[in-house]
């Protein structure tokens, strides 16, 4: 589904990633972990084309899309949910969904509403309420709804648990697992909540200072050891 | 469907009012409607797009002067002149936006104040065309040159314009373009990350807003039958346009009308009661209202009244 090879990038003159490799299988759930400043968010942004890769390849379904703009990558079935504050607070839930649809050059109609009804039925009741009036968890759900309404094949999520209470985090991940199971959408998740990531992901990539540090199955006790070491050292 | 009820009832009520009112009262209401129209024009940029202009008097003046000059020097009727003035104002509005909007909302507000002051000086000094400080005076006219004998005719003309801009605002609020404008107002960075080009949208909104404002300028000139730099390029006008929208409800198409029906008659009453003793008292009242209304009603009076009405029903 997604393959990243020797990816290097950064902001202006500051290099952040020094050759990252990543391989994400179709319909899997992969977590990216690492301490602050290890380049997790930068990696997602450069996969989605918000940041231009300096070197290396980003292959989606075998095609190298490194350097393509977000719009094109979006049309190839990739959706990106940035870390917080991507909603328009004074606009209604429906308007938030519509404006995102139009930006992709698509209409917001019955099909999209049906997908949202299946995954987030509680949002359907609040279509005419402003985004600002939603709870933190509902706002996160709206952001995810905006990402999945066109049925992407790959969903990139930057810290979906950030700023949420543990109980809300659980319900968000329940939804994400359901999206993965029911629709086969591949999830690539950046998480700072280590235990949650180890619990839901199948495979974990550990980054450190812009390089791959470790890769392993989440169920492997060695993975847990390495991850905790990285955070505690 | 439910969305149409409130504006229809309001506009129909306003349309029959002159039959039951004196000429004086109609004149007061005419002014309220004219400011409602101007406030609605301002609101396309200020309310929907979140770009705070304090110099919309510039566009008002361009509209007033364009149709006046065309009529007095070339005999072109203001019915056509107002469109020409609108077009000119749209160009100026887009240009000032293009120059100052990249620098942020505060700079845009300052640049618009400067624009209106600059316009006042330009029109003062271009004496051969504008008549300088004496301006242009109309000797008279008839409906073909947009001069009417009764205030109720001005009233209905303005009401028609108001109805069209309210209709336009409703359409804009739901349209793709308008949703993008509102997204930019709420969070420019988030809008950008969706692929919306904020500058292009803001510049377009500025042009559209200026176009409608200029048409209001023509109405004002045809009502006064004269135009002078100090009468049209007045910062009070710029502020009043913003005040009607902000107090009435900048996020809603009916907000500026509500704000204007409240503020304009009130300030006329204040002026006629105390104007001789305390000059500028009405401006102080605007200021006071501007300070307290965001504190108690962040989105203006409109949502507050709507919620009350819904509860009664």
Contacts between the chains, C-beta under 8 A, distances in Angstrom:
chain1	res1	chain2	res2	distance
A	50	B	193	7.1
A	70	B	193	7.9
A	70	B	195	6.7
A	71	B	195	5.5
A	82	B	193	6.5
A	85	B	187	6.9
A	85	B	190	6.6
A	86	B	187	7.7
A	86	B	190	4.7
A	86	B	193	6.6
A	87	B	187	7.6
A	87	B	190	7.0
A	88	B	182	6.7
A	88	B	183	4.9
A	88	B	186	3.7
A	88	B	187	5.8
A	88	B	190	6.6
A	88	B	191	7.5
A	89	B	186	5.6
A	89	B	187	7.5
A	90	B	182	7.2
A	90	B	185	7.5
A	90	B	186	5.4
A	90	B	251	6.3
A	90	B	299	7.9
A	91	B	179	7.4
A	91	B	182	5.5
A	91	B	183	6.8
A	91	B	186	6.2
A	95	B	179	5.8
A	95	B	182	7.1
A	98	B	176	8.0
A	98	B	179	5.8
A	99	B	179	4.4
A	99	B	180	6.4
A	99	B	182	7.7
A	99	B	183	4.9
A	99	B	191	8.0
A	99	B	194	6.9
A	99	B	196	7.9
A	100	B	194	5.9
A	102	B	176	4.6
A	102	B	179	6.6
A	102	B	180	7.2
A	103	B	180	7.8
A	103	B	194	4.0
A	103	B	195	4.8
A	103	B	196	5.9
A	104	B	195	7.6
